[in-house]
Structure formats: structure tokens, C-alpha cells
Amino acid sequence: MTALVDISNYVMFELGRPSHIFDLDKIHGGLDVRWGKPGETLKLLNGNTVTVDEKVGVIADERQVESLAGIMGGDATAVSDETKHVYVEAAFWWPKAIAGRSRRYNFSTDAGHRFERGVDPDQTVEHIERITQLILDICGTSDTVCGPMDDAQVNLPKATPVTLRVARAAKVIGMPLTQAQCLDALKRQGLPVTEGEGTLTVTPPSYRFDLQIEEDLIEEVVRMVGYNQLPDTPPLAPITAKIRCEAERSPFAVRRALAALGYQETINFSFVEERWEHELAGNSNPIKLLNPIASQMSVMRSSLLGSLLQVLKFNLDRKAPRVNVFELGRVFLR
């Protein structure tokens, strides 16, 4: 068992492609790649049992869900010391189909981390052959080893040419660039480039799934030219003093005046108890937080009174003989 898991992990670090090894004798019928169905559950290799829905990709057999696609395998088909027959899975999962799924279940995996950032779709068969060879070399086998069973190259990313305008690159980067400089920067990375009139067109290889728009090529150019070559151009902006009305005082002046009278400034949270808003501020419909940090801090304050009374009570409960406090802060009204 340990050897099989180590082989899968080794190839993931060696080639950047996660894979999974099933115990073939524990699979009921064939495996189907599909979206989950509401209410389906899966016990994972980490011991957690999760509930999937139609937004989570799964690998299922005829009876149940056996794996979270591209994230983690299930406990029911896990290899063990008694495993005799294995089913090796290496696939390309679209990043958008994997991204964010691990966080829904409050854990992350190396496999999900890689798949949601993209792996090379053209090397799947080569990688599964590498895993198979390591299993033969390390574990040995007395049975017939079959080739890839599901090697149909369907729904894989297609290379879309991306065009770089040299004038646009110079404007975005903020320094003069020639077409020859841009061409050299891209060719040094082994990218196939076609020249046009003031443009360069790149057809990204399968392993450069990050090259999708013009700005991606601009990033590659400036990276190869060197960030240390960028000129220092501090921003220029007119400085105009804002003149305050003579009848107004600045918040700083108000604070100094109150402090001179013996008051101490308090700074309190802007979210408060909903009861305070009802009883102290007369606000029957306060702005509620979607994700409060605590149950007693569930709404935004429309008055500073509740916070100040809480400070007063806190000090009086501790036998403070005299409490003079003030607060300058924001309130939130609809």
C-alpha cells in the first residue's frame, strides 16, 4: 500500500500531475466521471465524510461515489496491504471545475492545488505510463498489464493564438521597446512566434495554459527584459490645499478640545448588538452583517450611544470613581 501511494505522490512532484490508484477489486462495475447529485455522500481518505452536489465533480461506480474529482480519493476503494489488482487514474481536470471545491469542505490537497492552477493536458498518457512502469519496477506483478483504457482525447483545451502589440506593450510597461526586443524575450522561452506589422502572435504550447490574453504576453516580455530595467517615474499630481470653512472644526481639533476638558477618547467596533439598535437608537431595521465575527456583534451601528454606554458600564463595574469618555466614529444608515 505504502509503495503505491508513494509512487503516485512521487510522479506528482516529478511531473506536476496528480494521479490516483484505486483498488480494482473494490470497484463495482465501471467508473463514471460526472457531477455529483444532491444528497450523495463520500468518506474520504482523510476520514471525513462529505456531502456533494451538482457543482462538485466526482468519480462514481455503479453503486456509489468513489472519489472527489481532482481532489481526493474515497476510503471505500483505497489501496491496502491486501490489494492485488489496481486501477490507475491520471486525468486532465479543467481548472474551473476544481477551483474552490476543497475550500467548501475546509481542507486542501496537493492534487487540488495543482489542478485548479492547470496541468499539461497533452502529457496524460505519458504520465500514466510512467506510473505504470514504476509499479512494475517496485511492486512487481504476475498479471497481465493493460495499456490506457480511456485515452480518448475529448474536451481538451485548444491552443488559441494570442497577439501582442508592441506599441501597447511599451505603453503598459512604461518604457520604449522595439519589436526585436519583444521577439527575443518570447523566443528565449521557447514560444512559437509569428511576426506581423508591429505585432507578435504566439500559439501557446500545452504546458503554457497561463498565456491567454495580450497582458499575459506583456508580463512575459517585461519579465525577460528585467524589472531592474524599468525607469523610475514617480507620479505627478497637483497639490491643492483643502480650505475648511471657518465655522467648522477639524476632527483633530475636536479631539484636543475634549481631551483638554478631561475626557478620554474610546475607539469601539462599528458592529454592535441588534438589541442596542432597537432600544437605544430607535432603529428597527439596522444593517445586518452576513458573516459576523460574534453573535452579539451582528449589525452595524447607527448611533455611538450603545458603544459609549458599554464602556461606561465596564468601568463602573470595576468601581471607577469617575468616567469621562467620548468617541468620534462612523455610523451606518440606510
Protein Blocks (a to p, Z undefined) as FASTA:
>chain_A
ZZmmmmmmmmmmmnopacddddfklpgcjaddddddehiacddfkopacdddfkbccddd
fkbcfbdehiaccfklgccfklmbdcdddddddfklmgoklmmnopacfklmmmmnopaf
klmmmmmmmmmmmmmmmnopabdcdddfblccghiacdddddddfklmmmmnopacdfkl
mmmmmmmnopacdddehiacddddfklmmbmbfklmmmmmmmmnopklpccddddddddd
ddddfkbccfklmmmmmmmnopacddddfbdcfklmmmmnopabbcddfbdfbfklmbcc
fbfklmmmmmmmmmmmnopabdcdddddddddZZ
